[in-house]
Amino acid sequence: MGVGRMKRTTLRRAGLSVAAVTLLTGVTACGGSGGSDGSGGSARGGDGSPLLSPVAALLTAEKSTDGADSAKVESTTTMGSVMSMTADGALGWGDGLTGTLTITYTGGTMADTMRQMGTTSMEARYLPDAYYARMGDTFAEQAGGRHWIRYAYDDLESLGGSSGAYLKDQMQNTTPNQSVKLLLASGDVREVGEEKVRGQRTTHYSGTVEVADLAEKNSNLDQSQLDDLRKTLEQAGVTTETVDIWVDDRDLLVKKVEKGETTAGAYAQTAYYTDYGTEVMAEVPPASDTADFSELVKQQGAGTGS
């Protein structure tokens, strides 16, 4: 393989590897997978004191956060030696996931990969049918001058099998209240107590989630897809994760922490939510400056045979 082709192959692989990470960032910044229906009364009395059980309080928080439609998000994520990163921006969920995040890789192999493409920071735009990642100039030089990669959710399903179908399902249905749903669906919820989060008075809740069981309970996948997904999760070493959330006096999620283990090592994410109801902007990048994920996959296969 010539140097030019090798460089193009490396950059394409790098561009493709960003797909899962960018997708993961959008899903986890807004909350993991999950789902639980129900309604509850006010979780607190007029003086702000706890009034109902943790489950009733969380039902109210889930409903309030879901109805807020948008928020500013600030998060940090680590995953073994693979990556450490930050994300900052605003996301909306009133009509599918929309919004823009600035993602900066601060360590791990993903940061090294991004450096090969000329940058460790990128912009991610989430729209109802696809999301877009802006790569560096080095990538653009090997992609016909195009800086953006478009990942259509339908392509994720067709190219990624059951795990892709699951990611598609979660991207199109995810909202920040999913972290609350995680706890509700787990059946393991406890109130830790009142704590201050960046000066705000909040109530802290915690629980443990069985990941494969949760996926079965709370997705729109059929049994065959769920069986394949369970195998994927097992191969990744994902079995359980702990979820901690902090809810303010308006019954809105203001902080969440999720931790677990994978074959790539321990992962953890902390996210903060502010300015609920904020205006969210996300425009489709120019077509002339955009490469399609599915086309890159085809080029990758044709160029390497592996």
Secondary structure as the mmCIF struct_conf table of DSSP 4:
data_model
#
loop_
_struct_conf.conf_type_id
_struct_conf.id
_struct_conf.beg_label_comp_id
_struct_conf.beg_label_asym_id
_struct_conf.beg_label_seq_id
_struct_conf.end_label_comp_id
_struct_conf.end_label_asym_id
_struct_conf.end_label_seq_id
HELX_RH_AL_P HELX_RH_AL_P1 VAL A 3 CYS A 30
BEND BEND1 SER A 33 SER A 33
BEND BEND2 ALA A 43 ALA A 43
STRN STRN1 ARG A 44 ARG A 44
TURN_TY1_P TURN_TY1_P1 GLY A 46 ASP A 47
BEND BEND3 GLY A 48 GLY A 48
STRN STRN2 PRO A 50 PRO A 50
BEND BEND4 LEU A 52 LEU A 52
HELX_RH_AL_P HELX_RH_AL_P2 PRO A 54 GLY A 67
TURN_TY1_P TURN_TY1_P2 ALA A 68 ALA A 68
STRN STRN3 SER A 70 MET A 79
TURN_TY1_P TURN_TY1_P3 GLY A 80 VAL A 82
STRN STRN4 MET A 83 GLY A 92
TURN_TY1_P TURN_TY1_P4 GLY A 94 ASP A 95
BEND BEND5 GLY A 96 GLY A 96
STRN STRN5 THR A 98 GLY A 107
HELX_RH_AL_P HELX_RH_AL_P3 GLY A 108 GLN A 116
TURN_TY1_P TURN_TY1_P5 MET A 117 GLY A 118
BEND BEND6 THR A 120 THR A 120
STRN STRN6 SER A 121 LEU A 127
TURN_TY1_P TURN_TY1_P6 PRO A 128 ASP A 129
STRN STRN7 ALA A 130 ARG A 134
HELX_RH_AL_P HELX_RH_AL_P4 ASP A 137 GLU A 141
TURN_TY1_P TURN_TY1_P7 GLN A 142 GLY A 145
STRN STRN8 TRP A 148 ALA A 152
HELX_RH_AL_P HELX_RH_AL_P5 TYR A 153 ASN A 173
TURN_TY1_P TURN_TY1_P8 PRO A 176 ASN A 177
HELX_RH_AL_P HELX_RH_AL_P6 GLN A 178 SER A 186
TURN_TY1_P TURN_TY1_P9 GLY A 187 GLY A 187
STRN STRN9 ARG A 190 VAL A 197
TURN_TY1_P TURN_TY1_P10 ARG A 198 GLY A 199
STRN STRN10 GLN A 200 GLU A 210
HELX_RH_AL_P HELX_RH_AL_P7 VAL A 211 LYS A 217
BEND BEND7 ASN A 218 ASN A 218
HELX_RH_AL_P HELX_RH_AL_P8 GLN A 223 GLN A 235
TURN_TY1_P TURN_TY1_P11 ALA A 236 GLY A 237
STRN STRN11 THR A 240 ASP A 248
TURN_TY1_P TURN_TY1_P12 ASP A 249 ARG A 250
BEND BEND8 ASP A 251 ASP A 251
STRN STRN12 LEU A 253 THR A 262
TURN_TY1_P TURN_TY1_P13 THR A 263 ALA A 264
STRN STRN13 GLY A 265 THR A 274
BEND BEND9 ASP A 275 ASP A 275
TURN_TY1_P TURN_TY1_P14 TYR A 276 GLY A 277
HELX_LH_PP_P HELX_LH_PP_P1 GLU A 283 PRO A 286
HELX_RH_3T_P HELX_RH_3T_P1 ALA A 287 ASP A 289
STRN STRN14 THR A 290 ASP A 292
HELX_RH_AL_P HELX_RH_AL_P9 PHE A 293 THR A 304
#
